[in-house]
Amino acid sequence: MKMRSLRLLACSLVAVLAVACGLVLGGCSGESPEKVIREDLTAKLDQIKNVDDEAIEDLLGATDTSAFEQLGVDPTDFMKAFLGGFDYTIGDVVVDGDTATASVSVTCKSLQTMQGEIEDLAYDLLADPEIYTLSEDEVMERVGSAMLEAIEGSELHESSYDFTYSKTDDGWEMEDSGSEFMTAAFA
């Protein structure tokens, strides 16, 4: 009788442990959509924030970089200057069925502001009489150097952008490739 009670108790403990393990493992097996989306955005935006070589190659992609070469500017240095100071904060992630929207606040340089600063530096170069004594290659290098200087010193601005995600068989995926974001954020 005592042995039978111990077996029942042992079986009951095994059953309780199995249920408890199932609940714990079940709770850990699927991350929340909000967490998955935050992690995906963080991975993508950190490539820009940390200005790694892979991100620069992706951004330059099939871009014709011959203009940089004419100016004596390394395209990688240009991108590092352009992306310098980039930062972001992921705000609310709102899930509605099979779609989700993640709000992101971005701090970055503005193409419009940089264009004005580059034009100012170009006018300053043209006003310098020494520029007319230089060879074409030297002039181009001065222009490239001034352009890089303007970009490095360009002020940061803040903007907001909403990323849309859709739930697929493979998980949560961003709807656009990010090109719309780059255009909107750096405008």
N, C-alpha and C positions, 0 to 999 in steps of 0.2 A: 504494500500500500504506500509506504513511504517512497519507494522507488517510482511508483506511478505518479505521485504528486510532483516529484522532482522532474520527471519527464514532461509533464504538463506545464510546469513552471518554465522549464527550458524552452519548450516549443512556443510558449506564449512570449517569452523574451525574444526569441528569434523572430517571431512574427512582428513584434513591436519594433525591433531593430530594422527589419526589412522595410516596414512602412515608413519609419523615420528616415532611413537612408534614401528611400524612393522620394520622399518629400524634399529632402535636402538636395539630392542630385537633380531632381526635376526643377527645383527653383534655380539652380545654378546653370542648367543646361542652355537656357535661352536668355540672352541679354535683352534688355528693353530696347525698343526701337530708338528711343531718345539717346541712349548710351551708344548704340551702334552708329547713329548718324553723327553724334558729337565726335566719336573716334575717327570716323571717315573724314569729316571736315578738318579735324586737327591734323591728321596725316597729310592731307592735301595742302592746307594753308601753312603748315610748318615748313614745307619744302620752299615756299616763297619767303617766309619769315627767316629761315635759316640760310637762305640763298646758297643752296648746295649746287654743285656742278650739274647734277642730273636735272634739277629744276631749270637751270639756265639753258641747258641743251633743249629741254622741252619747249621753253618759251621762245628760243631762237628758231627751233625747228627748221623749217624749210626757208627761213628768211634769208634773203640775199644780204650777206654781210660785207660785200665789196665796198660799200660806202664808208663803213667803219675803217677798212684798210686804207682807203684814200685819205682819211683824216688822221691816220696813225693811231687809231684807238682800237684797243682789243675789245671785241664784242662782249666778252665775259666781264671785263672791267666796267663797260658801259652798263650792263645789266645789274652788276653788283651796286653801282652808284644809283641806278634807277630804283632798285628795290630796297636800298638802304633806308632803315627806319620803319619798314613795313611791320605792322603789328595788327592783331585782331582780337576780338572778344566774341565768343559764341554766346548769344542770348537765348531766347526761348526756342525750344524745339516743340512744335505742335503737331501731333499725329492725329489724322482724321481718316480712319480706315486704312486704305492702301496707299495713301499719300501723306506726306509730311512737309512742313515748312520750317526751316531753320534760319533764324535771324542772326546776322553777323554784322558787327560794327568793325570798320576797318580804318586804320591810320596808314596813310601812304602819301607818296608824292603825286602831284597832279601834272598831267601832260600839258594842260593849258598854261599852268603857271610856269613850267619849265620852258615852254616855247617862248613866252615873253622874256624870260631871263636870258635865254640863248640869243634872242634878237637884240637885246640890250648889249650883250657882250660882242655881238657881231658889229654893231654900230661903233662900239668903243675901239674895236680892232681897225675898222675902216678909218677912224679918226686919227689913228697913230701913223704918222708919216713914215716910220720905219717899215711898216708893212709893205710899202711899195718898192722897197729895196730888196725884198726877199724873193727867193725862187718860188715857183708855184707849189712845189712839195713842202717848202718851209711854211708857206701861208696856210696850206691845208693842215699841217701839223699844229700850227697855232690855233686855227679854228677848232680842230679836234680837242686840243687841250682846254680851250676856253669852254667848249661845249661840256666836256666832262666836269670841269670846275663848276659850271652852272648847275648841272644835275646833282652833283654831290652837295651843293649848298642850298638846293631847293627846299622850301618849307613843306612840312607835312600838313595834310588836311584829313578830316574825318568824313566818312560816308557810311551808309548802311546798305546792306544787300540781303535779299531773301533767297535762300537756296531751296529748291523744290526737290524732294525725293519721292520715289515710287517704290512700292514693295513688289519685288519680282520673285521668281522661283529661286534665284540666287541670293536673295536678301534685299536690303535697301540700297538703291542706286540713285545717284544724282541724275537729274533729268538733263541738264545741259553740261557741256564739256568744261565749263569754266570760262570760256572765251567771253561770254556775256558779262560775267563777273569782272574779268580783267578790264573790259571796256568801261563798265560802269564805275568801278572803284578808282581807276587811274585817270578818269576824265578830267 
